Amino acid sequence: MGPVNERTMDYSMDCYFRQLWVDKRLALNVSMPNISLNIKVMDRLWYPDTVFLNGGKSFVHMIPMPNKFFRINKDGTVFYSQRLTITATCRMRLEKYPLDSQNCHLYVGSFAYSIDDVIYEWRFGAQKSVEIAAGMTLSQFDLLQTPCFNLTSTIRGAPHSVLAVHFYLRRHMGFFVINVYVPCLLLVVLSWVSFWINREATSDRIALGTMTVLTMTFIGLDNRNDLPRVSYSTALDIYVAICFVFVLATIIQFAAVHYFTKFGCGEGPQLVKYIAKEVELEEILEDQNEMTNIQMEQ
């Protein structure tokens, strides 16, 4: 099973899809319990037009030969098996992404026949009819449960028999911890280094602050590339935004400190006042020296 794509909101899986029905017209008067036939015989027989109601681009494996199996039992029971790759839609809610769990559905039913003609049922009951391959793992999810249901859905004004299976998926956190959470945390810590840089080293503090802000912006934009353009914020967006605020706050803090502590340090408008006082003081000293010299000469 997989991949599960959040951007296109669908999932793919490779499965053996097996159907069983009874057609008394095909009952055999032979000693053998069943007969396996070539798949081309299916073109001359009736079989249910089963489709995946929420399916997308799916296909039957054809290499090196069509992966299909067809068998008729002596009592007219027909067994039909195919190996399919199914792509089905999965409406996801991503408010808690990447701390979310998703419930993806697969609906199986007839395309043309209503409940008056065809009724679908799970062969071994709703609990045992879906088997998961032993040791199957997904790269980003844990498959928790696969409950099955029998439904009746109205399609084109007529009730249809539908089989449903739900895939409960819980997302792994490892990828996001390594690629998003830890880098954002380290950038916030790196932005705090400017607190220990000398206040006079303006270029160093501005360069450090600008670098961390741009890096946080890049991480935030890159994170959104894997998601659909939803109208709400995810949990990861909120985390990145908070980290961005912390990084931006270090630059604002430096600007505030630099502005409110520059008075009396020979900077800005205070420098003009300081120079004016120096010039005035020098003029007073020169006047005093001239008066002293005049008095001494007298």
VOTORLUM-27402 format. One line per 3 residues: their letters; for each residue x, y, z of C-alpha. Coordinates in Angstrom, 1 decimal. Layout:
BEGIN
a = X/Y/Z; ...
***
This chain:
BEGIN
mgp = 0.0/0.0/0.0; 1.2/3.5/-0.8; 2.0/6.2/-1.5
vne = -0.6/8.3/0.3; -0.4/11.7/-1.4; -1.6/14.7/0.6
rtm = -1.2/17.1/-2.4; -3.6/15.2/-4.7; -5.6/13.7/-1.7
dys = -5.5/10.1/-3.0; -3.7/6.8/-2.2; -2.6/3.8/-4.1
mdc = -2.4/0.1/-3.3; -1.6/-3.2/-5.0; -4.1/-5.9/-4.2
yfr = -5.6/-9.2/-5.3; -9.3/-8.5/-6.0; -11.4/-11.7/-5.8
qlw = -15.0/-12.1/-6.7; -17.3/-15.1/-6.3; -20.8/-15.6/-7.6
vdk = -23.1/-18.5/-8.6; -24.5/-19.0/-12.1; -26.5/-22.2/-12.3
rla = -26.3/-22.2/-16.0; -22.6/-23.1/-15.7; -23.1/-26.2/-13.5
lnv = -20.9/-29.0/-14.8; -21.8/-32.7/-15.1; -18.2/-33.8/-14.6
smp = -16.3/-35.7/-12.0; -13.8/-32.9/-11.4; -14.6/-30.5/-8.6
nis = -13.7/-27.4/-10.8; -12.2/-26.3/-14.1; -9.7/-23.5/-14.6
lni = -10.3/-21.7/-17.9; -8.5/-19.2/-20.1; -9.4/-15.6/-19.2
kvm = -10.7/-15.1/-22.8; -13.8/-17.3/-21.9; -15.0/-14.4/-19.7
drl = -15.9/-12.5/-22.9; -18.7/-15.1/-23.5; -20.0/-15.2/-20.0
wyp = -22.0/-12.9/-17.7; -20.0/-11.3/-14.9; -20.8/-8.4/-12.6
dtv = -19.6/-5.0/-13.8; -17.8/-4.2/-10.5; -16.1/-0.8/-10.2
fln = -14.4/1.3/-7.5; -16.8/4.1/-7.0; -14.2/6.5/-5.6
ggk = -11.4/5.1/-7.8; -9.1/7.1/-10.0; -6.4/5.9/-12.4
sfv = -6.3/2.1/-11.7; -5.1/-0.7/-13.9; -4.7/-4.5/-14.1
hmi = -1.2/-5.9/-14.2; -0.5/-7.2/-17.8; 3.2/-8.2/-17.7
pmp = 4.1/-10.8/-18.9; 0.5/-12.0/-19.2; -2.8/-10.6/-17.8
nkf = -2.7/-11.2/-14.0; -6.2/-12.8/-14.0; -7.5/-16.1/-12.8
fri = -10.9/-17.7/-13.8; -12.3/-20.9/-12.4; -15.8/-22.6/-12.5
nkd = -16.9/-25.2/-9.9; -19.1/-28.1/-10.8; -22.1/-26.5/-9.0
gtv = -21.9/-23.3/-11.1; -19.8/-21.2/-8.7; -17.5/-18.8/-10.5
fys = -14.3/-17.6/-8.9; -12.6/-14.6/-10.5; -9.3/-13.1/-9.3
qrl = -7.3/-10.1/-10.6; -4.2/-8.4/-9.5; -4.9/-4.6/-9.5
tit = -3.2/-1.4/-8.7; -5.9/0.9/-7.4; -5.7/4.7/-7.0
atc = -8.6/6.0/-4.9; -9.5/9.5/-3.6; -9.2/10.2/0.1
rmr = -10.6/13.4/1.5; -8.2/14.4/4.2; -8.4/17.0/7.0
lek = -5.0/18.4/7.6; -5.5/20.9/10.5; -3.3/18.7/12.7
ypl = -0.7/17.8/10.0; 1.8/16.2/10.7; 0.2/15.0/14.0
dsq = -2.9/13.8/12.2; -4.6/10.5/11.5; -6.5/9.9/8.3
nch = -9.5/7.6/7.4; -9.3/6.6/3.7; -12.2/4.8/2.1
lyv = -12.6/2.3/-0.8; -16.1/1.8/-2.2; -16.9/-1.2/-4.4
gsf = -20.2/-1.5/-6.3; -21.9/-2.2/-9.6; -21.7/0.4/-12.3
ays = -25.1/-0.3/-13.9; -27.0/-2.9/-11.9; -29.2/-1.8/-9.0
idd = -29.9/-3.7/-5.8; -32.7/-5.5/-7.7; -30.2/-7.2/-9.9
viy = -26.9/-7.5/-7.9; -26.2/-7.6/-4.2; -22.6/-7.5/-2.9
ewr = -21.6/-9.2/0.3; -18.2/-9.8/1.9; -17.4/-13.5/1.3
fga = -16.0/-14.2/4.8; -17.8/-11.6/6.7; -17.0/-8.0/7.3
qks = -14.1/-8.8/9.7; -12.1/-11.4/7.7; -12.7/-10.6/4.0
vei = -9.9/-8.0/3.8; -6.4/-9.5/4.4; -3.3/-7.4/4.8
aag = 0.0/-8.9/3.7; 2.3/-9.9/6.5; 5.1/-7.4/7.2
mtl = 3.5/-4.7/5.1; 4.8/-1.2/6.1; 4.2/2.3/4.8
sqf = 6.9/4.9/4.6; 4.9/7.7/6.4; 1.9/5.9/8.0
dll = 0.9/3.1/10.3; -2.1/1.1/9.1; -4.1/0.6/12.3
qtp = -7.4/-1.0/11.2; -9.3/-2.0/8.1; -13.0/-2.3/9.1
cfn = -15.5/-3.4/6.4; -19.1/-2.5/5.9; -22.1/-3.3/3.7
lts = -23.9/-0.2/2.4; -26.9/0.7/0.2; -26.2/3.9/-1.7
tir = -28.5/5.8/-4.1; -26.8/6.2/-7.5; -28.6/7.8/-10.4
gap = -31.9/7.6/-8.5; -31.7/3.8/-7.9; -30.4/2.0/-4.7
hsv = -27.2/0.1/-5.3; -25.4/-2.4/-3.1; -22.0/-1.1/-2.1
lav = -19.1/-2.6/-0.1; -16.9/-0.3/1.8; -13.5/-0.7/3.5
hfy = -11.9/2.0/5.7; -8.2/2.3/6.1; -7.3/4.0/9.4
lrr = -3.8/5.6/9.0; -1.6/7.3/11.6; 1.2/9.5/10.4
hmg = 4.9/9.0/11.4; 6.6/11.9/13.0; 10.3/11.0/12.3
ffv = 10.6/12.7/8.8; 9.2/16.0/10.1; 11.2/16.0/13.3
inv = 14.4/15.6/11.2; 13.6/17.9/8.3; 11.4/20.6/9.9
yvp = 11.2/20.7/13.7; 14.8/20.3/14.6; 16.1/22.8/11.9
cll = 13.6/25.4/13.0; 14.6/25.0/16.6; 18.3/25.3/15.8
lvv = 17.6/28.4/13.8; 15.8/30.0/16.7; 18.8/29.1/19.0
lsw = 21.2/30.5/16.4; 19.3/33.8/16.2; 19.9/34.2/20.0
vsf = 23.7/34.2/19.4; 23.3/37.9/18.4; 22.5/38.7/22.1
win = 26.1/38.0/22.9; 27.6/39.9/20.0; 28.9/43.4/20.8
rea = 26.3/46.1/20.3; 28.7/48.1/18.2; 29.1/45.1/15.7
tsd = 26.0/46.2/13.8; 26.9/44.5/10.5; 27.5/41.1/12.2
ria = 24.2/41.2/14.1; 22.2/42.3/11.0; 23.9/39.6/8.8
lgt = 23.1/36.9/11.4; 19.5/38.0/11.8; 18.9/38.3/8.0
mtv = 20.3/34.9/7.4; 18.1/33.2/10.0; 15.0/35.0/8.8
ltm = 15.6/34.0/5.1; 16.3/30.4/6.1; 13.0/30.3/8.1
tfi = 11.2/31.7/5.1; 12.6/29.1/2.8; 11.7/26.2/5.2
gld = 8.1/27.6/5.5; 7.7/27.8/1.7; 9.3/24.5/1.1
nrn = 7.0/22.8/3.6; 3.9/24.1/1.8; 5.0/22.6/-1.5
dlp = 3.9/19.1/-0.4; 0.5/20.1/0.7; -2.6/21.1/-1.3
rvs = -3.6/24.8/-1.3; -6.0/24.5/1.5; -7.6/27.6/3.0
yst = -6.7/26.8/6.6; -3.4/26.5/8.6; -1.9/23.2/9.6
ald = -0.2/22.5/12.9; 3.1/22.6/11.1; 2.4/26.0/9.7
iyv = 1.7/27.3/13.1; 5.0/25.9/14.5; 7.0/27.4/11.6
aic = 5.2/30.7/12.1; 6.0/30.8/15.8; 9.7/30.0/15.1
fvf = 9.7/32.8/12.5; 8.3/35.3/15.0; 11.1/34.4/17.5
vla = 13.8/34.8/14.8; 12.3/38.1/13.7; 12.0/39.3/17.3
tii = 15.8/39.1/17.7; 16.2/41.7/14.9; 13.5/43.9/16.4
qfa = 15.2/43.6/19.8; 18.6/44.6/18.4; 17.0/47.6/16.6
avh = 15.2/48.8/19.7; 18.3/48.4/21.9; 20.5/50.1/19.3
yft = 18.1/53.0/19.1; 17.5/53.6/22.8; 21.1/53.2/23.9
kfg = 22.9/55.3/21.3; 22.2/58.6/23.1; 25.3/59.8/24.9
cge = 27.5/57.4/22.9; 28.5/59.8/20.1; 25.9/58.6/17.6
gpq = 23.1/60.1/15.5; 21.7/63.6/16.5; 23.5/63.3/19.9
lvk = 26.8/63.4/18.0; 26.0/66.9/16.7; 25.1/68.1/20.2
yia = 28.2/66.6/21.6; 30.4/68.2/19.0; 28.7/71.6/19.5
kev = 29.4/71.3/23.3; 33.0/70.5/22.5; 33.4/73.5/20.2
ele = 31.7/75.8/22.8; 33.9/74.4/25.5; 37.0/75.0/23.4
eil = 35.9/78.6/22.7; 35.4/79.3/26.4; 38.8/77.9/27.2
edq = 40.4/80.0/24.5; 38.7/83.1/25.8; 39.9/82.3/29.3
nem = 43.4/81.8/28.0; 43.3/85.1/26.2; 42.1/86.9/29.2
tni = 44.8/85.3/31.3; 47.5/86.3/28.8; 46.2/89.9/28.8
qme = 46.2/90.1/32.6; 49.7/88.6/32.7; 51.0/91.2/30.2
q = 49.5/94.0/32.2
***
